[in-house]
Amino acid sequence: IQLDDGSVLDVPEQLGEEILAAVPREAIERLESQFGVNIRYLSIQLFADASGAADETST
């Protein structure tokens, strides 16, 4: 996770795996089909405000 002040935090491995596993295989297949490529791996970047936890009312 990259914070707005430029610092970087590591996502725990198990949680990272859960996030990546939540991406539907069909979405990856659509990308492959649309761009004519073979996706070798998936990487997700997370950017966050250093001010603290997300406001519960914003979800």
MDTraj code that builds the backbone (N, CA, C; nanometers):
import mdtraj as md
import numpy as np

residues = "ILE GLN LEU ASP ASP GLY SER VAL LEU ASP VAL PRO GLU GLN LEU GLY GLU GLU ILE LEU ALA ALA VAL PRO ARG GLU ALA ILE GLU ARG LEU GLU SER GLN PHE GLY VAL ASN ILE ARG TYR LEU SER ILE GLN LEU PHE ALA ASP ALA SER GLY ALA ALA ASP GLU THR SER THR".split()
xyz = np.array([
    [0.0855, -0.1170, 0.0000],
    [0.0000, 0.0000, 0.0000],
    [0.0896, 0.1226, 0.0000],
    [0.0674, 0.2133, -0.0952],
    [0.1431, 0.3380, -0.0968],
    [0.0567, 0.4472, -0.0365],
    [0.1094, 0.5107, 0.0663],
    [0.0380, 0.6190, 0.1322],
    [0.0646, 0.7502, 0.0600],
    [-0.0218, 0.8485, 0.0849],
    [-0.0080, 0.9763, 0.0157],
    [0.1205, 1.0502, 0.0507],
    [0.1864, 1.0110, 0.1599],
    [0.3138, 1.0745, 0.1954],
    [0.4329, 1.0045, 0.1298],
    [0.4053, 0.9019, 0.0466],
    [0.5100, 0.8305, -0.0250],
    [0.5598, 0.7051, 0.0439],
    [0.5239, 0.6851, 0.1701],
    [0.5681, 0.5639, 0.2393],
    [0.4905, 0.4431, 0.1872],
    [0.5520, 0.3260, 0.2018],
    [0.4947, 0.2026, 0.1488],
    [0.4794, 0.1011, 0.2611],
    [0.3638, 0.0357, 0.2661],
    [0.3353, -0.0689, 0.3639],
    [0.3134, -0.1999, 0.2892],
    [0.3665, -0.3094, 0.3419],
    [0.3447, -0.4408, 0.2815],
    [0.2100, -0.4966, 0.3248],
    [0.1369, -0.5505, 0.2288],
    [0.0120, -0.6201, 0.2596],
    [0.0503, -0.7599, 0.3056],
    [-0.0086, -0.8081, 0.4159],
    [0.0213, -0.9449, 0.4588],
    [-0.0056, -1.0438, 0.3447],
    [0.0824, -1.1417, 0.3299],
    [0.0759, -1.2345, 0.2169],
    [-0.0608, -1.3001, 0.2022],
    [-0.1169, -1.3503, 0.3105],
    [-0.2465, -1.4186, 0.3034],
    [-0.3554, -1.3243, 0.2529],
    [-0.3573, -1.2017, 0.3035],
    [-0.4586, -1.1053, 0.2599],
    [-0.4387, -1.0690, 0.1133],
    [-0.3144, -1.0518, 0.0716],
    [-0.2854, -1.0235, -0.0684],
    [-0.3337, -1.1345, -0.1593],
    [-0.3119, -1.2584, -0.1175],
    [-0.3582, -1.3732, -0.1959],
    [-0.5098, -1.3750, -0.2058],
    [-0.5780, -1.3393, -0.0966],
    [-0.7243, -1.3353, -0.0978],
    [-0.7751, -1.2282, -0.1941],
    [-0.7098, -1.1124, -0.1935],
    [-0.7507, -1.0037, -0.2829],
    [-0.7322, -1.0455, -0.4282],
    [-0.6166, -1.1016, -0.4609],
    [-0.5906, -1.1445, -0.5984],
    [-0.6852, -1.2560, -0.6415],
    [-0.7161, -1.3474, -0.5494],
    [-0.8058, -1.4589, -0.5811],
    [-0.9486, -1.4109, -0.6067],
    [-0.9829, -1.2921, -0.5566],
    [-1.1178, -1.2392, -0.5744],
    [-1.1412, -1.1834, -0.7148],
    [-1.0342, -1.1656, -0.7922],
    [-1.0490, -1.1178, -0.9300],
    [-1.1011, -1.2345, -1.0139],
    [-1.2181, -1.2187, -1.0743],
    [-1.2755, -1.3292, -1.1519],
    [-1.1863, -1.3708, -1.2689],
    [-1.1691, -1.5000, -1.2864],
    [-1.0906, -1.5520, -1.3987],
    [-1.1479, -1.5023, -1.5315],
    [-1.2804, -1.4869, -1.5366],
    [-1.3449, -1.4394, -1.6581],
    [-1.2969, -1.2993, -1.6957],
    [-1.2703, -1.2150, -1.5974],
    [-1.2211, -1.0801, -1.6256],
    [-1.0822, -1.0861, -1.6880],
    [-0.9981, -1.1742, -1.6372],
    [-0.8638, -1.1911, -1.6936],
    [-0.8741, -1.2448, -1.8362],
    [-0.9626, -1.3411, -1.8573],
    [-0.9818, -1.3973, -1.9912],
    [-1.0321, -1.2915, -2.0888],
    [-1.1180, -1.2021, -2.0428],
    [-1.1663, -1.0937, -2.1291],
    [-1.0524, -1.0012, -2.1680],
    [-0.9644, -0.9695, -2.0734],
    [-0.8475, -0.8864, -2.1047],
    [-0.7589, -0.9545, -2.2082],
    [-0.7350, -1.0835, -2.1871],
    [-0.6517, -1.1595, -2.2810],
    [-0.7122, -1.1572, -2.4209],
    [-0.8418, -1.1786, -2.4288],
    [-0.9103, -1.1808, -2.5577],
    [-0.9093, -1.0432, -2.6239],
    [-0.9409, -0.9409, -2.5469],
    [-0.9500, -0.8060, -2.6024],
    [-0.8154, -0.7542, -2.6519],
    [-0.7078, -0.7851, -2.5809],
    [-0.5765, -0.7331, -2.6170],
    [-0.4896, -0.8336, -2.6920],
    [-0.5378, -0.9579, -2.7052],
    [-0.4619, -1.0597, -2.7767],
    [-0.3316, -1.0957, -2.7079],
    [-0.3362, -1.1034, -2.5752],
    [-0.2162, -1.1332, -2.4963],
    [-0.2451, -1.2475, -2.4006],
    [-0.1401, -1.2986, -2.3366],
    [-0.1522, -1.3992, -2.2321],
    [-0.1068, -1.3342, -2.1017],
    [-0.1979, -1.3162, -2.0075],
    [-0.1644, -1.2554, -1.8788],
    [-0.0821, -1.3560, -1.7988],
    [0.0417, -1.3205, -1.7654],
    [0.1306, -1.4100, -1.6899],
    [0.1084, -1.3999, -1.5394],
    [0.0843, -1.2788, -1.4912],
    [0.0560, -1.2619, -1.3489],
    [-0.0225, -1.1338, -1.3291],
    [-0.0824, -1.1203, -1.2136],
    [-0.1665, -1.0059, -1.1810],
    [-0.1045, -0.9320, -1.0637],
    [-0.0970, -0.8028, -1.0755],
    [-0.0437, -0.7176, -0.9694],
    [-0.1424, -0.6043, -0.9466],
    [-0.1734, -0.5776, -0.8223],
    [-0.2667, -0.4705, -0.7886],
    [-0.1939, -0.3697, -0.7014],
    [-0.2068, -0.2419, -0.7356],
    [-0.1483, -0.1365, -0.6541],
    [-0.2591, -0.0735, -0.5708],
    [-0.2301, -0.0500, -0.4452],
    [-0.3255, 0.0136, -0.3551],
    [-0.2674, 0.1470, -0.3099],
    [-0.3452, 0.2529, -0.3199],
    [-0.3032, 0.3855, -0.2772],
    [-0.3994, 0.4311, -0.1683],
    [-0.3455, 0.4821, -0.0581],
    [-0.4290, 0.5161, 0.0563],
    [-0.3901, 0.6509, 0.1145],
    [-0.4840, 0.7130, 0.1826],
    [-0.4566, 0.8340, 0.2590],
    [-0.3967, 0.7931, 0.3923],
    [-0.2946, 0.8626, 0.4361],
    [-0.2293, 0.8305, 0.5627],
    [-0.3122, 0.8753, 0.6821],
    [-0.4239, 0.9407, 0.6568],
    [-0.5037, 0.9990, 0.7640],
    [-0.5770, 0.8971, 0.8503],
    [-0.5805, 0.7717, 0.8100],
    [-0.6454, 0.6708, 0.8930],
    [-0.7436, 0.5859, 0.8157],
    [-0.8265, 0.5141, 0.8899],
    [-0.9221, 0.4205, 0.8305],
    [-1.0261, 0.4939, 0.7476],
    [-1.0813, 0.4220, 0.6509],
    [-1.1856, 0.4776, 0.5646],
    [-1.3091, 0.5098, 0.6461],
    [-1.3776, 0.6132, 0.6063],
    [-1.5018, 0.6542, 0.6702],
    [-1.6085, 0.5501, 0.6394],
    [-1.6668, 0.4909, 0.7410],
    [-1.7675, 0.3855, 0.7235],
    [-1.8886, 0.4343, 0.6450],
    [-1.9203, 0.5639, 0.6508],
    [-2.0388, 0.6146, 0.5819],
    [-2.0168, 0.6307, 0.4327],
    [-1.8910, 0.6216, 0.3859],
    [-1.8639, 0.6425, 0.2442],
    [-1.8816, 0.5165, 0.1611],
    [-1.9108, 0.4030, 0.2224],
    [-1.9250, 0.2786, 0.1471],
    [-2.0681, 0.2494, 0.1146],
])
top = md.Topology()
chain = top.add_chain()
for i, resn in enumerate(residues, 1):
    res = top.add_residue(resn, chain, resSeq=i)
    for name in ("N", "CA", "C"):
        top.add_atom(name, md.element.get_by_symbol(name[0]), res)
traj = md.Trajectory(xyz[None], top)
